Amino acid sequence: EYTKELLLYGDHTDDYALSYEITKYLHHSRGVRCSPEQILISSGTQESLNLLCLILLNLHSSIAFENPSYIGAKDVFKHFNFNINPINLTEDGINIETLNKSDSKIVYVTPSHQYPYGMVMPISKRLKLLNWANENNGIIIEDDYDGEFRYKGKSIPSLQGLDETGRVVYLGSFSKSLMPSLRTSYLVLPKFLLNIYEEK
């Protein structure tokens, strides 16, 4: 059924119906816990990261990245003059000890399918990473670019779904599940960052 809303600009925050459906999908497929209000929809991963940089800009100046990692994400943070701290990998993901020694309060990770090596971060290390965020007042950016795909077995829940204190930004897109040309991605912001976004 067509309504007049389809002919208007729509809400400046996001389309609530779409955000609601994404919320249901993420909870079912990845164990993400959020409300539709926490979802920001944008035109691709790069644009999502641009938005995120604008939110984080006045909070911290340094970000840690898995080494190696997705160069497109690094480039966005470099563009906003963040200091990039490369953190080497162990056989099960980012080296938490090295992260602890860095001065970064933000870390970008791909725990469900490390890019480009493909290892899956076990739940024990995910809990250590969440502990790092809690102890350091840190922020974890979880890029779950293809977390819903598995050859066998059940996938480990998202970091965001394990987070009890609201320290994880969840980043996803429909490039793998639908098509890259759709150029639609989304951020799930913890509530304290959502407040900054709304102020800005």
N, C-alpha and C positions, 0 to 999 in steps of 0.2 A: 504494500500500500504506500503510495507516494504522499508525502506531506510537504508543507511549505518549508520545513527546515532544510530540505534538500536543495532549495534554491537560495539559501542564505549563506553568509560567511561561516556561521557556526560559532561555538564557544571559543574564546581565545586560548583557553587552556588545552583542551582536546575534545574529541568526540567521545562522550561518556559511554555510549553503547559499544563502540569499538574497544575502549579501554576495559570495559566490563568483560567482554568476551576474551580479551587477552589475559585478564586476571584469572578467569576460569581455566583457560588453556594452560597457563604457566603453573597453576596449582596442581592440576591433574598430571601434566607431563614432567614437571621438574621440581615439584614440591615448594615452589616459590610462594611466600606468604605476603600478600599485599592487598591494598584496596585499589579500586580503579583510579582514585585521585593521585596515587603515587606513580602512575605510569605517564611518561612523556613520549609521544609518538613523533618520529622525525623521518626525514627522507634519506635514510641510509646510516650506516655505522659511523662514517666520518662526521656527519651532521650531528648525530647523538653525542659524539665526543667533543665537538665544538661547543655544544650546549653545556656539557659537563665541565669543560674548562672554564667557561664563563662563571659557573657556579663556584668552582673550587679556587678560582684565581686569587682571591684575597685571604684564603685559609692557609695554603701551603705553597711553597715555591719549588718543591722537589718531589719527584715521583720515581718509584722503583719499578723496573720492568724485568720480567723473565728474560734471560739471555741464552739463546736467541728468542725473539718474539715477533709479533705482527708489526712490521715496520710502518704500516699505515697509521696505526694508533700512536706510535712514537712520534711520527711527523706532526700530528695534530698538537701534541703537548709541546714539542719543540717550537712550533709556530707561536704558541702562547708563552714562550720563554720559560717553561718549566725546566729545571735541572733534571736530567735523565740519569738515574742510577741503574746500570745493568747488574742483575743478580744472577749468578750462574745457577744451573740446574743440577739436581741430583737425579738419581734414577727414578724418583717418584715425584718430581716437580721442583718448584723453587726452593732454594736453600734458605731455610728459616734463620739459621745462625748468622749468615751473611746479611740477611735483611735486618736482623736485630742490630747489627753493627753499623748499618747505614743511617743517614740522617733523614731519610724519607719517612713521611707520615701517610703517604698514599702508595699503594701498590696495585699494578695491573697484572692480572693473572688469567690464564685459560685452563682452569683445573679439570674440566670434564674431558678435554681432548687437547693437550698442550699443542700450541702452534709454534713451530712446525713439526716437532718430534712425535706428537701423538700420545704421550703417556697420560695416564689417568691419575690424578692426585687422590691417594687413599683418604678415607675419612679421618684417620688419625692425624694426618698432616693438615687436613682442612681445619680440624679443631685447633691445632697449634697456630695456624694462620689467623683464625678468629681470635685466639688468645693474644697474639701479637697486636691486633687491632684494638682490643679492649685495654691492654696495658699501656699502649702508646697513644691512645686517643686517635687511632689511625683510621684510614678509609681503604677498603678493598674494592677495586673495580673488577667484577667477575664478568669476563667476556665469555658467554655461553653460546658461541657462534654455531655450534652443531650438537649441543648437549642432548637433544632428544633422539639422536640416532645411535642405535646399538646393533651389533651383529648378533649378540646373544646375551642372555641374562638381563637383569634389571640394572638400570643406571644408578649411580650414587646420587643422592639428592643434591641439589644446588647448594653452594655455600650460603646463598641468601636464605635458603630454607632452614639452615642450621643456625643462623645468626639470631641470637636472643637479644642483642643490644642495639641493633640498627646501625651497623658499621659497614654494610655491604651495598654497593651500587651494582645492580644486575643489568647487564647489557645483552640484548638479543636482537635478532632480525629474522625476516622471512625469506632471506636470500636462498637458504638451503632447502627449506621446507616447501616454498612456493616457487619463486623465481627471482634471480638477481635483478632483473629489469624492473621489478615492482618498486625497488628502492624504498622499502619501509622497514624501519627498525624502531626500537623502543628502549627506554631506560626505566628501571624501577628504582626510584629514589628513596633512601631512608627519610624519615619524616623531618629530621633536622635540616637536611639539604633541600627538601621540598619547600620548607619555609623560606630559605634563602632564594630559591628560584622564584617563588611568588613575590618576594620583596623586589627582586630585580626586574 
